[in-house]
């Protein structure tokens, strides 16, 4: 069941998509351009080492979002959306370790993760995807195709299928994860 924090993050992402002129039924074409040109933030991609995925530096008039350029492009894309979430949600400066994306119970990280997920694969797009696919259990091929369509990792796509309740079979989710 979604928490107050995940609901807040998703709602702010829908507001951000609207403000940025991003349609709700497909992936943002150029996330970096949207964040920098219309989103009011500046992005820096560089080698942050293994212990840092990204960071949000809350500076009045010049917010900076850092993304670890050593990570795979799908990871960088999610990190950019996550750090942009920190910015849009009004969070203070934060340095995000890789575990902040997967096992954090920190309400601010939950909000930023939900923001990133909704920004990258909005609920209406997931619903459209579910309506258009062939009936039957969701397969690994489905997950990989969804991930490729939205420029995210297969893991993120699989999690998004579950959080939007397109995938409700816990056993199937566990098998896909394995």
N, C-alpha and C positions, 0 to 999 in steps of 0.2 A: 504494500500500500504506500503510495507516495506520501512523503512527509511535507510539512509546512515549508521546509527549506527547498526541497526539490520542486515543489509547486511554484515557489517564489522565483527560483532560477529559471524555470521554463517560461513563466509569464514574462519575465524581463527579456528573455530571448525573443519571444514573439513581438514584444514592443520594439526591440532592437531591429528585428527583420523588417518591421514596418517602417521604422525611421530610416533604415538604410536602403529601402526600396527593394528588398529581396523577396521574391515570391515564396509563398508557403508550400508550394507543391513540388519543389525541386531544390537541388543543391545550390548553394551560392557559387556563381561562376568563378569569381575571383575574390576569395575571402580576404586576402591581404589588401587588395585595393579598396574593398569595402571598409575595412577597419581603419586604414590610414586616410583615405580620401573623405569618407563620409562619417566614419565612426569617432573621429576626434582623438585617436591614439596614434602613437608612433611605435613601430615594430623594429626590434633589433634581433637578428638571428646570428648566433655565434656559438662557438664551442664552449658550453658551460660545464663540461666534464660529465662523469657518470652520475654524480649525486644530485644534479639539478636538472629538472625538466623545463622549467620556465620561471618567470617572475613578473610581477606587476609592481611597478614603481609609481605610486600615486603622487604625482607632481601637479600642482595647480597650473592649468594652462598647457601642460606638456606631459601627459601621462605616457609612460614608457612600458611596453610589453616586450619581455625577453623570451625568446624561444631557443631551445638547444638545437643548433644546426647539425649536430652529430647524429641526431635521431632520424629514423625513417620519415619520409614525407607525410605519411598518414598520421604518425605520432606528432609531428610538428603542427599539422593542421588542427588536431584536437587541442594541443597545447595552446595554440594561438586563440582558438575559440574560448578555451578555459580562462586564459589570462584576460581576454577581452571581457569575459563575464565578470571577473573581479572588478574591472574598470566600470562597466555599466551598472553593476550592483552597488557601487560606491564603497567597495572594500578598501581598507588601508593597504599599504605596501606589504607584499608577501613574496617569499621565495618558495616555490613548489618543488618538493622532492618527487621522484616518480611515484612513490606510494600514495601521495596525496590524491592521485587520480583513481586509485582502485580500492583502497581499504580505509579511507578516512571517514571518521564519524564527525569531524569538525563541521559545524553547520555552514561555515563560509565556503568550505571545499565542496560540500554537498550542493550548495547553491551554484557554484561555478561549474561543477560537473553537469548539473541539470541544464544550465544555461548552454554549455557547449553542445550537449546532445541535441537539444531543441534547435539550436542555431544551425547545426550541421545536417540533421535529419528531422525536420519538423513533423509533428504528429499528423497533420493532413497528408504529408507526403508518404508517411508510413501506411496510413489508411488507404491511400490510392494504390500503393504497391501491393498491399494485401488483397484489395479488390481485383487487381489485374492479374495476379499470379494464378497458376493452375491450382485447383483444389488439391488438398492432401497435406501430409506433414511437411514442415519446413525442413529442407535438406541443407547440407553443407554447401552445395552448389548455390542454393538460394542466398545463403548468407554471404558468400564470396561475391556473387553478382551484385547484391545490394551494396556491399562495401565498395566495390569498384565504381558503381554508379554515383555514390556520394563522396568518394575520395576519403574514406575512413578505413580503419583497420577492420578485419573480419571480427575481431573481438568486440569492438565498439558496435558494429552492426548487430551482432548477436545480442548484446546487452540491450540495445535500443529496441529490438524486436520484443524483448521481454518487458521493458519499462513502458512500452506503448500498448502492451497486452495483445499484440499480434501473435506472439508466442506465449501460450499459457501452460503448456505441458512441461512441468519441471524436469521430468525424466528426459524429454527430448532436449531441453536446454543443457542438461548435464552431459548428454551424449555429444552434442555439438561442441561444447567446451573441451571435451576430451579429445 
